Amino acid sequence: MDFTGKNILAPMVKAGTLPLRLLALRYGADLVYCEELIDWKLLRSVRRENSLLGTVDFIDESDGSVVFRTCSSETSRVVLQLGTCNAERALLVAKKLENDVAAIDINMGCPKEFSIKGGMGAALLSQPEKVRTIITTLVNGCKIPITAKIRLLREHKETLAFCKMLEECGVSAIGIHGRLKEQRPRHANDNGAIAAVARELKVPVIANGGSMEISCFEDINKFRAACGVSSVMLARAALWNVSIFRKEGILPLDNVIIEYLKLAVKYDGTVGNSKYCVQSMLRELQESPRGKAFLAAQSLHAICSLWDLGDFCSNIQEERRKMIGAVSNGKAETIEGERTAKRRKHEQDDTSSTDMVTLPCIYQRGLYVKKDADLPKTRLLMWSRQNSFDQPAYSTTQVEKLFRAVLEVNNVKYTSSYWEKNKRFAEQGAALVALVSLGLESKEKALKEGSLLSSD
């Protein structure tokens, strides 16, 4: 694998997941790094081929979460960044993933407390012998390239000696962030220091840290020249608008957000990661009317609806539900399929009653920030009292980490087909179903806000 002459998406916590990586490649990035993943999380994960999404997933069986998701579109261009301080664990991870990624990068530059306290990231800059052991073990034991990403040390000679050691160990490239571990983005990136090191090395050097200097594709080449390197790695500049990689020019932000959201829906991105990425793209536009509505959104569907992708999101999710249903009628192929099968069994048991009303309602806490009297449960309780009915009774089912509530009021049961992240949200969702069904909440309003996923 050749690391020269490349424009690269840098590793970014919460952002460097599959949707952003694929979009970066589509817009012209040559390589993409995933967010830093810790060795022990990958070691306890299980590799699963996800036929529903067309991906390879590494699943944490303790909670069913996806630790790493990739697909064939990026296999030859994705670099897994590993957080480690132990050569043996690092090699076990490398052997586990070497058929699904193009290279493995060891993080030696992260200055965050959690990384340093774990002996990883920038903590390794002061432990060259440990680094030598880790890199040598990986290079000798792994069939794919090994790279390292560092920050500048306080003295040029220290940085050069560290990089020379990495070169001797056999790394295929070295990424250098032009700041000290104590410095933050507000400090100027030391392009000259990167250039001074790059001149003395034979392996390709990848310059990083220049986002404040880069606002268009031409700026990437200016940064490349200023650092005296052949390859450049972009983090924040790419997160703000990932079309920065287009030689033809940067695209309007809304276009980029729409394409990102389509990929997030297609590859079942989490609401948290998707919201973080879009929020980073919006920057000062978070104060606009749509920006404020976005901040209040609590579901991927609600976010998509703000960019006229509500139907797209609903259709994909409905197709996926049907596919999962087909899988669960036979043998579930993934942990997610198994969890979904359990949830569907509870749904079938609940909805077997003829007096059950079910709607795809989502409780979005951000829509009820003014006063508790506006909450669905409160409104339904007040309606019950005004009509001399017994107060609503709730029962909640939990499957894995998801919750679904059934409420009964005036001898009718109501539930949402959407499973929530906690018991409180599930009960509010069930109450919202009752409000919509009883005509106490406008169906049109709920659809517009994203609280009701479908009018069917």
C-alpha positions, 0 to 999 in steps of 0.5 A: 500500500502506497501512502504517498500523494494521498489526501486522507480523512483523519481519525475522529472520535464519534465522527469517523464511522462508516457513513462519513468515511464512505462520503469522504471516499465518494468526494475524492479522499484517497484513504480514510481512517476510522475513529480510534478503537481500543484494543480490548473492545475489539478483542471482546467483539465478534465478527459478523457478516451483516446480510441486511446491510451488506457490511462486516460488523464487529459486535460487542456481545456484552451489549450488542453494540457495533464496535466497528462496521465496514463494507467492501466499498472501503476495504482497500482504503480504510485504515483502522486506528488502534488505541493500545499500550500492549504489543500482544493485544495489538497483534491479536487485534491486527490478526483479527481484522487484517482481512477487513481493513487496508492497514492498521495505525497506532495512535500515539498522538491523542492528548485526551485524559482517558487515552493518556491514563490508559497508557495509550495515545500521546503517553507513548511518546515518552515510552520509545522502547514500548513503542518499538516493541509494539510496532516491531511485533505488528510489522513482523506478525501482520500481513497488512501495513502498519503506520503510526500517528504522533504529535510533535515532541518539545525538541526537534531532535526528540521528534526526529529520533522518535520518527527514525525509531519508527522508520527502523521498526518498519512502519509504512508511513508516519502521520505527524500532527504539528502541535505538542500534546499540551496544545489545542486547536487554538494554537498554530500548527507548526508546519515548519517542524513537520517539514524539518522532520519529513526531510530526514525520513525515507517513509512517507510523512502525512501532515495533520493539524492544518484545518484552520488553514484549509477551506478549499481543495487548493488549500490542501496542496498549499498545506502539503507544500508548507509541510514538505510532505506528499500526503495530508490528513484532514480532520475538522476541515473535513468534518465541517464539509467533507466535500473539501476533498473534491478537486472540482470544488466544495459543495453547498452544505445542505447537499453534503448533509443530505448525502451524509444522512442517506448513508447514515440511514442506509448503514443504520448509523446511531442517532448520537453519531449522526447528530454529532456529525451534522451538528459539527457541519452546521457550526454557527447555523445551529442558531438558525430555525432549522438548526434549533429544530435539529438540536431538539430532534431525538431520532434519525427520522426527525433529523432526516425530516428537516432535510426532506428525507423523512419518507426516505428514512421511513421507507428504508427502515420499513424495508429493513423491518421486513427483512429482519422479519424474514430472517427471524422466521428462520435463523437470525443471522446477526445479534441485531436480528436476534434482538429484533426477533425477541422484540417482534415476539413481544409485539405480536403477543401485545397486539394479539388483543383486538382492542390494541391501538398501535402507531409508530410514535417516537417521544422527542424530549426536545419538543417538550421543554417549556413545561411538564403540563405539555408532556403526553402522559400529563395531557392524557392523565388530565383528559382522563380526569376530565372525563371521569375515567380511571387514570391510565395504567402502564406496563413496560417490556424491556428487551436488551437495552430497549423498552416498549410500554402498553397503556390502558385507558377507558378499556382501550390499550395503546402502544408504539411500534417504536422501542425507546431507550428507557422506560420513561420515554417508552411510556411517553411514546405510548401516551402520544399514541393515545393522544393521536388516536383520540384526536387530542394531538394533531396527526399532521403536527406529529408527522411534521415534528417527526413524532409520528413516523408514518400516517399508515 
